[in-house]
Amino acid sequence: MTTIKAFIFLASGLLAVACGEEGDGGDWTAGDAGLDGSPDGRPDGDAGVWTDVDAGDLGSDAALDDGSEMIDQGSEDQGDLGDTPDDSDPICTDDDLWWIWNLSVMPPRNEQICAFVRGEGERVVVVVEQSTWGHTVDEQAVANLLEAWDHATPADPERGLYQVVTGLFGQPPDTFDDDPRIYLLLYEMEGYGEYTFDGYFRVDDQSASSVSNRREMLHINTLEYDPDSDYLLSVQAHEFQHLVHWNHDRDEESWLNEAMSELAMVVTGFGTDEAWVSSWLHDPSATLMADSYSVHYGVLLLFGTYLYERLGAGFIADLVADEANGIGSLQPLLSAQQPAIQFGELLGDLALAIALDDPDYLDGRFGFDSLELDRVKASNLAAGTTIDANISAHGGFAFFRSIEDLSGRSLWLESSSYSDLAIRVAVDSSGGTELVAEELAGETVEIPLSDQAASGTILWVTVANPTTQQKSIRLRLE
């Protein structure tokens, strides 16, 4: 099994899945689904890159012109709530049919399954596939889901998942049904080959097409995990943010949308993607602003969490509400800060925060409050040696570390791209953290380090590249 999370995308009526082995010619089309192929949902070996595709605009305002009859899925008498799985074998009618994607074939196929409402809360309605009821979903699981969505999360015992997510990211749409509640459709999803799916936000359901459920809803797989487990509740928070984000900005760049969904997992307290953070820290080669097919959720979780902790809830809400995309959305909001922040400056500070993770230093911008990080993999900067490094475009990072005695030594940096790269030099010792340099000019720069010499001192050099071109740098410790 391969562990992958994909963002599924529907465009021009064709679906395909945005994943596959590198170079396998995979050209899938698909819509916002979580793929997971390991027994515990954690990366195995080198499977540390998750793939994604931007969600497309399905033309949700288009009217039906094919004469198709839309099924009203939301009538109050739909299905049989049933007291227990054993005594509920209701008869399936047209009103109990729900559209799904059959992801066991590629391109995925629109199909209908029979499912019944099994629980209703103030902010959520739980709908369960008939064959799943009593197998992987029972009455207690439904009760736990209602509690988690309506009343309490690990992060806040006074607010449920719905309130935490909407309180930060904004309100979801209410397009068709005049019902503010979110529908959770629980069923056992078949996998495709070695890939399995956690769940997805199906943009079709916000359209007026003949295969729309006309509901604000999430599709959740109950085959691998209990629907009320922390893992799948975290997936639900992730996918719910996508639904909310779609309401405000339907063509947001995938990497930024996914960073917000990773943040949703953190702020609800379920936080089950920390293993992907560890995966990226052990191999920080994946870039932040990767294209849709190669986003890495570890670095996205770090970025989303860093934005929230440094700039606050208001910044996140404004970001989601802004219809501009990517850096075009971020930079105006960063420029409005006091003092103004450049996007490259933000990435430079993030890189050093990843290396040091010291939220107590200065104003806290070089660490994380809600995450405990493993040490990031860094190139060893030995005295008397030279390192030539290429820094990937689109938010690439590089980390360099030395434990040499710094007495009488200097760090030499050579690059023609100082104005493009965000470089930070710092020392970490028993006496605390000290930022040594962050603004460099000239092709060759000498940074004396004798004043930072102390027993057990670690020298850190971090580099971030916010540009669209690969950049190079040379480092020497002499």
PEFEN-V605088 format. One line per field, one symbol per residue. ss: DSSP state (H for helix, E for strand, C for the rest). A space follows every 50 residues. Layout:
BEGIN
ss: ???
END
This chain:
BEGIN
ss: CCCCCECCCEECCEECCCCCCCCCCCCCCCCEEEECCCCCCCCCCCCCCC CCCCCCCCCCCCCCCCCCCCCCCCCCCCCCCCCCHHHCCCCCCHHHEEEE EECCCCCCEEEEEEEEEEEECCCEEEEEECCCECCCECHHHHHHHHHHHH CCECCECCCCHHHHHHHHHCCCCCCCCCCCCEEEEEECCCCECCECEEEE ECHHHHCCCCCCCCCCEEEEECCCCCCCCHHHHHHHHHHHHHHHHHHHCC CCCHHHHHHHHHHHHHHCCCCCCHHHHHHHHHCCCCCCCCCCCCCCHHHH HHHHHHHHHHHCHHHHHHHHHCCCCCHHHHHHHHHCCCCCCCHHHHHHHH HHHHHHCCCCCCCCCCCCCCCCCCCCCCEECCECCEEEEEECCCCEEEEE EECCCCCCCEEEEECCCCCCEEEEEEEEECCEEEEEECCCCCCEEEEECH HHCCCCCEEEEEEEECCCCCEEEEEEEC
END
